[in-house]
Every structure is written in C-alpha cells, then in structure tokens.
Amino acid sequence: MGRGESSDHGEPGLDYRVKQSWAGFIVRSAWAWIVAWALVAAAVWLPAPRIPTLLKDDATGFLPSDMPSQRAWSRLAAEFPEAAPRSRAAVIFARDSGFTADDRAYVGDLARRLNARSEELNWRLRAVETAPYLQPLLESPDGEAAIIAVDLPAEMLTHSSVRRVREIKQELSAVPAPPGLQVEVTGNAAMGELLDANAKHDIDRTTLLAFSAVTAILLVIYRSTIAMLLPLATIAASLMVALGTVGWAASFGWPLNGLVEMFIIVLVVGSGVDYCLFLFARFREELSSTGGDATRAVEAALTHSGPAILAAAGTVAVGLATMFLARNRDLYTSGPTIAFAIGVAA
C-alpha cells in the first residue's frame, strides 16, 4: 500500500489515515481546545509586560560593532567616558529681533531647573547658565538664538531616553515662554521620542483599521455575525498569546525593535484571516457533500486543509526566521519574533 491518499484498491493511504485521525481527535476534543486557548491567552496576556515599555536600554546598538560609526563611538567612549553621551536632546531658543531680558531670564531659569534634576535623571547639561565659558558655542553672535544641550546616557530609541525627553518637555510646559520666543526640542533623542509617540499612535490606528477592515470583509463574505466572530476570536487569541509571550521574552533580555508590535498585529491579522477563510471555504464544500452533517464536514475540512494551512504558515515563518542571519539588530530580532507570532496564529 502506498503512502498517498488512496491505494490501488481505493483504500485510504497511511498519510491520509494519519491526517484523518488527527482531524478526528481535534473534532472530538474541540471544546477542550477552545477553553484551553482562552485560558492560555488570558494567562499569558494579562500579566505580561507591554512591549513599548521594554525597548532595550543597552550600549550595544542596532548596528554591528565593526561599522565605522560604532567603532568611532567606542573610541570616543573609551577616551572620554564622562563626555560621550549615548544620545542628546537640544532645546533651541530663537527670536529674530534678538533676545530680550525676559528671554534670557527664561533660558537661565530653565537651565537651572534642568540642571537641578541632573542627579535624578542622570543627564549632563551644557548651558550658558551652568558653563559660561561655552557661551560662544551655545549662543549666536547676533544674540538671536541659544541652545541648551542635554546629554543622555541611553540610546535614542529606548524607553529611558524617551522618558527623559518627555521630562524636558514637561519642564518647558511648566513655565510659559515669553511671547514671541520660539522654543523647540531637537536632537537625536528628541527624534526618538517622536518616533516612539508616532509608533504608538500607528499601532493603535493600525489595530483599529485592521480589525475594522477584516470585520467588513467577513460580514460581506459570510453575512452572518456568528461566522464573522469566529475568525476574529481566533485572531484575538493568537495576538494575545503572541504579544504576551514576546513581552515576557523581552523582559528576560530578548532585544526588540520599537515597531515589531505593529508588524505582528498586521501579519497575524492578515494571515489569520487567510487561514480561517481557507478552512471555512473547505468546510462549506464538505458540508454540501456530507448531506449537512457538520461534524463530518469539519473533520473532512481539517483532514484536507489543515496540513495545507500548516505548510503555508511554515513557509512564511521559516522565511521570516532566516532574518536571524542579518547583522542589523532591527532585522535579526524582528524576523524570528514575527515568525513565532505566525506560528501561534497557525
């Protein structure tokens, strides 16, 4: 007897019998699987650390250590350990007509308030108020612009740097600037804070739009609320398990890219709907051929479609996992992380 779906005498082959036995087991224990996934999703997701709070605050960097910029940074840190910031925020002040006495008082007061928090926030301030000898570097000769530089101990896209930039902005908002004085926060740390804020906004918007689009598509296809809710519940459980597990892994040292959460949501929603539609379509076909016997139809659909779904998911997961071979940390950490999420969805 061959190992295909049927022998020369029309009897099922070994492969088919194995798949049929597996499908039968799933059907017989369906409620146990449903309850188990619900419990696992709740147990993993509810206590898990949230990904945006876990961006790694180390000095490794996302670029390989042999890149020119990283080699230069390592040399700078070795020669000037106290003067080599991991990132920097710069508060810029400008008035086209030149600073007034109120402007200078405002800049000086802000410098004193920021400097008073240096020990608390572990940053280093460079301002005329605290270092008068730097005035030629921190004020323009025409008296129209000035800068306060705040050196930070962590890289730009880290939770600690984002928090420190927001502390600077809170100090700025605590005391209003004199009318007409332009005040902006820039520097690579400020750019990291903006990226973090935009990423959180994009994640929220992407999640809302993705589920809204999927809901509309499923309503058009199935014209049934119950049929529509099944894929949505499946995807929600997949996301809870995947994001929760990734959060736990990151809390134990797995480095994360700030955008990986959005990638996981988009890909799990897309692939999860695809797998559900494939399985449901086969179920409908089998339902008509079994005379309306739902149990037999589910078993047949799983027998024929289950391996195909697993193979499709495996192809995607393996392709993403090969990003582990990349040298850029954004890539070699994101690829396996997203591959794991696809595996959970499958």
Helices and strands as residue ranges (DSSP letters): H 14-28, H 30-45, G 51-54, H 68-79, E 87-94, H 101-116, H 118-121, E 124-126, G 132-134, H 135-138, E 145-152, H 159-174, E 182-186, H 188-222, H 225-251, H 260-289, H 294-321, G 322-325, H 329-345
